[in-house]
Amino acid sequence: GIDSIEDAEKLRGTVFYIDRADCKLPKGSYFIEDIIGCKAVDDNTKEELGIVSDVSSTGANDVWHIKRDGKEYLIPNVPVFVKSVDVDAGIVYITPLEGTFDDED
């Protein structure tokens, strides 16, 4: 029943809820909540890098927050860094910039 930009503008800032079963995601798509709690694994070395703890929207792309050993690392959700997401296995495969996860004191 939202047929115009004016009708849509009236809903700006409104939170909508849907039944997950009613949403048909395209293959390879997922909800943000599906990746929170997933293991972040280096796509090249298969080293576990941490756990996805949050996602921030920047406008240009989402940024994943990865926690490891009490520290938080930020990874842009763009193809050069995020290689694949396996929600069923609870794993996201990333290729971080060199030095991103190097432990410094």
PEURVEN-V506123 format. One record per residue. RES is the residue in one small letter. PHI is phi in degrees with one decimal (none if undefined). OMEGA is omega in whole degrees, 0 to 359 (999 if undefined). Layout:
res | phi | omega
RES | PHI | OMEGA
RES | PHI | OMEGA
This chain:
res | phi | omega
g | none | 177
i | -101.9 | 189
d | -113.0 | 181
s | -145.5 | 177
i | -62.6 | 179
e | -65.6 | 177
d | -63.8 | 180
a | -67.2 | 180
e | -58.4 | 179
k | -63.0 | 183
l | -99.5 | 181
r | -54.8 | 179
g | 85.0 | 180
t | -78.8 | 176
v | -93.2 | 179
f | -108.0 | 176
y | -118.5 | 177
i | -131.7 | 172
d | -81.3 | 182
r | -52.0 | 182
a | -65.7 | 180
d | -85.1 | 184
c | -98.0 | 179
k | -103.6 | 180
l | -81.3 | 174
p | -63.5 | 179
k | -54.3 | 180
g | 87.6 | 178
s | -98.3 | 182
y | -157.0 | 173
f | -83.7 | 177
i | -55.3 | 182
e | -60.9 | 180
d | -71.3 | 182
i | -95.7 | 177
i | -67.8 | 184
g | 98.7 | 178
c | -72.6 | 172
k | -73.4 | 172
a | -97.0 | 185
v | -123.3 | 176
d | -65.5 | 184
d | -63.2 | 182
n | -85.8 | 186
t | -96.4 | 184
k | 66.4 | 176
e | -74.3 | 175
e | -74.3 | 186
l | -102.3 | 181
g | 149.9 | 182
i | -122.7 | 175
v | -69.4 | 185
s | -107.8 | 182
d | -165.6 | 176
v | -135.6 | 176
s | -111.5 | 175
s | -96.1 | 180
t | -105.1 | 185
g | 105.1 | 179
a | -76.5 | 180
n | -161.7 | 174
d | -77.7 | 175
v | -122.5 | 180
w | -90.2 | 175
h | -97.3 | 181
i | -116.9 | 180
k | -101.5 | 176
r | -153.5 | 176
d | 51.3 | 177
g | 76.8 | 178
k | -110.2 | 178
e | -119.1 | 180
y | -120.1 | 182
l | -111.2 | 181
i | -126.1 | 177
p | -65.6 | 177
n | -83.6 | 176
v | -132.0 | 187
p | -55.4 | 180
v | -66.9 | 180
f | -106.4 | 181
v | -95.4 | 185
k | -89.9 | 178
s | -163.4 | 181
v | -129.4 | 176
d | -118.4 | 183
v | -60.8 | 182
d | -61.4 | 179
a | -87.0 | 181
g | 73.5 | 183
i | -133.0 | 170
v | -116.7 | 181
y | -103.8 | 182
i | -129.5 | 172
t | -121.0 | 183
p | -74.8 | 171
l | -60.6 | 178
e | -54.9 | 177
g | 92.7 | 183
t | -58.2 | 184
f | -105.7 | 176
d | -66.2 | 181
d | -82.0 | 177
e | -115.9 | 177
d | -87.3 | 999
